[in-house]
Amino acid sequence: MHPMELKLKHNLSYSLMAEWFAVEELAVRRWGFREGAKGKRNPPVVACRLAKAIDTLLLMGVNIEDIKF
């Protein structure tokens, strides 16, 4: 799962995403830039795996505030 899919699906903030993925907020924003945009970056594979794991936790009913890394 792309981290931006997770962000949109669960209405998460850039700052929370940056905290979970241990990157700067700007890095998270760059993952969401449109294709061809200057500064567009793709997230690392491990970030996509982590996004899927977080999505699973949220779908299981785990509270967002309880997810810590």
N, C-alpha and C positions, 0 to 999 in steps of 0.2 A: 504494500500500500504506500502510495506517495504521501509524504508528510502533509502536503497541502490538502489532500483528500481528507485526511484526519482532521485538520484544522476546520475545514468547511463543514464536514459531517457533524462535528460536535461543537461548533461555534467557539473555538479556542482562540486565545489571544496569541499574538506573536511573542510576547514576553514569556508566557508560559511554555510555549513550544521551544523557545531558545533555552529555557532552563532545563526542560526534559532532555533535549538533544545535546546539551552542553556546547552550544555554539552561540555566537553573537546574534542578536535580533536581526541584524542586517542580513546575515546568512540565511535565516529562515525566510525573510522577505524575498531574497533573490531566488529561492527555490520556487516561488510563486510567480516570478516574472513570466510574461508571455514568451513563446518561442521566438527567437531572433532578436529579442531585446538586448541591448547592451547591458552587461552585468548579469545576465541569466546564468544560473548555476543549477546543476543537477545534484540532488542529495546523494550522499554515499549509500551504498547498498545496506549497510548496517542501520542507517537512519530509516530506511524503508521497512526493514524488519522490526525495528523498534516501534514504528508507527502502527504496524499490524498488531503487535503485542498490546500496545496501549488501547487500540480500538477494541480488541477482544476484552480487555479489562472493563472498559467503559460499557460495553454491551452486556457484560455480566452483572452490571449494577454497581461496580466499584466507584466510589465518590472521587471526583477529580482531585479534591484536596488531599486524598489519601495516597495518591500516586507520587512517590518520591524515588529519585535515583541518585 
